Amino acid sequence: MTQANTDPRVVRTRKLIMDSFIELSSKKEFKDITIKDITTEALINRATYYHFKDIYDLLEKVLSEVLSINIDWKILEDNKLNEECMIHIFQAITNFQVSLSTRCHRGYEDTIARIIRDQLEIIFYKLLLKQNKREEDETHKLTAVVLSWGMYGASLEWRRNSKIPPEEFIRPAIPKILSGI
């Protein structure tokens, strides 16, 4: 992290921008939110928006940060890829999706899906590497992609059809996933 990224003024301004974006996204469609709206809401001048390339960069960073908050990295760092870890990840992404559905209007689905899958891929890759450092790097990458898409797809299925808690929904599949079917 560079000095500019740790400067309290920079951190505060980025947080103001992100918080303002989240607030506006609960009131307006993404396509209708302008940089002027965000800077007005954040009470900053337009020139200060340089922290983000554009509104799409802001959307991606906000959603990634919110998802990171939902995922307790400490639990993942202290764990192997086991049932507890898989349930934790599934609960985190389902909670993330539920919280977004109550705060954000439609129009974010593709971005949200990509961010969730990208974050899951990183998580699974790190867990796989930690668990078996002798395997090929490419095998871990491919396995992480498969797990991330599968976990994301299961979370969509849970949202569409399930009346049971996320951990109960995913638990029966975990032994088969972990054993390699």
Contacts in CASP RR format, 6 or more apart in sequence:
PFRMAT RR
TARGET T0000
AUTHOR 0000-0000-0000
METHOD contacts of the structure
MODEL  1
MTQANTDPRVVRTRKLIMDSFIELSSKKEFKDITIKDITTEALINRATYY
HFKDIYDLLEKVLSEVLSINIDWKILEDNKLNEECMIHIFQAITNFQVSL
STRCHRGYEDTIARIIRDQLEIIFYKLLLKQNKREEDETHKLTAVVLSWG
MYGASLEWRRNSKIPPEEFIRPAIPKILSGI
4 10 0 8 1.000
5 11 0 8 1.000
10 51 0 8 1.000
13 42 0 8 1.000
13 44 0 8 1.000
13 48 0 8 1.000
13 51 0 8 1.000
14 51 0 8 1.000
16 42 0 8 1.000
16 43 0 8 1.000
16 44 0 8 1.000
17 38 0 8 1.000
17 39 0 8 1.000
17 42 0 8 1.000
17 44 0 8 1.000
17 48 0 8 1.000
17 49 0 8 1.000
17 51 0 8 1.000
17 52 0 8 1.000
17 58 0 8 1.000
18 58 0 8 1.000
18 61 0 8 1.000
18 62 0 8 1.000
18 65 0 8 1.000
19 42 0 8 1.000
20 38 0 8 1.000
20 39 0 8 1.000
20 41 0 8 1.000
20 42 0 8 1.000
21 33 0 8 1.000
21 38 0 8 1.000
21 58 0 8 1.000
21 59 0 8 1.000
21 62 0 8 1.000
22 62 0 8 1.000
22 66 0 8 1.000
22 103 0 8 1.000
23 41 0 8 1.000
24 33 0 8 1.000
24 37 0 8 1.000
24 38 0 8 1.000
24 41 0 8 1.000
25 33 0 8 1.000
25 103 0 8 1.000
25 104 0 8 1.000
25 105 0 8 1.000
25 108 0 8 1.000
26 103 0 8 1.000
26 104 0 8 1.000
26 105 0 8 1.000
28 37 0 8 1.000
28 105 0 8 1.000
29 105 0 8 1.000
29 106 0 8 1.000
29 107 0 8 1.000
30 55 0 8 1.000
30 59 0 8 1.000
30 104 0 8 1.000
30 105 0 8 1.000
30 107 0 8 1.000
30 108 0 8 1.000
31 107 0 8 1.000
33 55 0 8 1.000
34 55 0 8 1.000
35 46 0 8 1.000
35 49 0 8 1.000
35 54 0 8 1.000
35 55 0 8 1.000
36 46 0 8 1.000
38 49 0 8 1.000
38 55 0 8 1.000
38 58 0 8 1.000
39 45 0 8 1.000
39 46 0 8 1.000
39 48 0 8 1.000
39 49 0 8 1.000
52 58 0 8 1.000
52 61 0 8 1.000
56 111 0 8 1.000
59 108 0 8 1.000
59 111 0 8 1.000
60 111 0 8 1.000
60 115 0 8 1.000
63 100 0 8 1.000
63 108 0 8 1.000
63 111 0 8 1.000
63 112 0 8 1.000
63 115 0 8 1.000
64 115 0 8 1.000
64 118 0 8 1.000
64 119 0 8 1.000
66 96 0 8 1.000
66 99 0 8 1.000
66 100 0 8 1.000
67 92 0 8 1.000
67 93 0 8 1.000
67 96 0 8 1.000
67 115 0 8 1.000
67 116 0 8 1.000
67 119 0 8 1.000
68 119 0 8 1.000
70 92 0 8 1.000
70 93 0 8 1.000
70 95 0 8 1.000
70 96 0 8 1.000
70 99 0 8 1.000
71 88 0 8 1.000
71 89 0 8 1.000
71 92 0 8 1.000
71 93 0 8 1.000
71 119 0 8 1.000
71 123 0 8 1.000
72 88 0 8 1.000
72 92 0 8 1.000
75 85 0 8 1.000
75 88 0 8 1.000
76 85 0 8 1.000
76 88 0 8 1.000
76 89 0 8 1.000
76 123 0 8 1.000
76 126 0 8 1.000
76 127 0 8 1.000
79 85 0 8 1.000
79 88 0 8 1.000
79 127 0 8 1.000
80 127 0 8 1.000
80 130 0 8 1.000
80 131 0 8 1.000
81 124 0 8 1.000
81 127 0 8 1.000
81 128 0 8 1.000
81 131 0 8 1.000
81 178 0 8 1.000
82 178 0 8 1.000
83 171 0 8 1.000
83 174 0 8 1.000
83 175 0 8 1.000
83 178 0 8 1.000
85 127 0 8 1.000
86 151 0 8 1.000
86 170 0 8 1.000
86 174 0 8 1.000
86 177 0 8 1.000
86 178 0 8 1.000
87 166 0 8 1.000
87 167 0 8 1.000
87 170 0 8 1.000
87 171 0 8 1.000
87 174 0 8 1.000
89 120 0 8 1.000
89 123 0 8 1.000
89 151 0 8 1.000
90 151 0 8 1.000
90 154 0 8 1.000
90 155 0 8 1.000
90 166 0 8 1.000
90 167 0 8 1.000
90 169 0 8 1.000
90 170 0 8 1.000
91 166 0 8 1.000
91 167 0 8 1.000
93 116 0 8 1.000
93 120 0 8 1.000
93 151 0 8 1.000
93 152 0 8 1.000
93 155 0 8 1.000
94 155 0 8 1.000
94 158 0 8 1.000
94 159 0 8 1.000
94 166 0 8 1.000
95 166 0 8 1.000
96 116 0 8 1.000
97 112 0 8 1.000
97 116 0 8 1.000
97 155 0 8 1.000
97 159 0 8 1.000
98 159 0 8 1.000
100 108 0 8 1.000
100 112 0 8 1.000
101 159 0 8 1.000
113 152 0 8 1.000
116 148 0 8 1.000
116 152 0 8 1.000
116 155 0 8 1.000
117 148 0 8 1.000
117 149 0 8 1.000
117 152 0 8 1.000
118 148 0 8 1.000
120 144 0 8 1.000
120 147 0 8 1.000
120 148 0 8 1.000
120 151 0 8 1.000
120 152 0 8 1.000
121 144 0 8 1.000
121 145 0 8 1.000
121 147 0 8 1.000
121 148 0 8 1.000
122 144 0 8 1.000
123 148 0 8 1.000
124 143 0 8 1.000
124 144 0 8 1.000
124 147 0 8 1.000
124 148 0 8 1.000
125 140 0 8 1.000
125 141 0 8 1.000
125 144 0 8 1.000
128 135 0 8 1.000
128 140 0 8 1.000
128 143 0 8 1.000
128 144 0 8 1.000
129 140 0 8 1.000
132 140 0 8 1.000
147 177 0 8 1.000
154 169 0 8 1.000
154 170 0 8 1.000
154 173 0 8 1.000
155 166 0 8 1.000
158 166 0 8 1.000
158 169 0 8 1.000
158 170 0 8 1.000
162 169 0 8 1.000
END
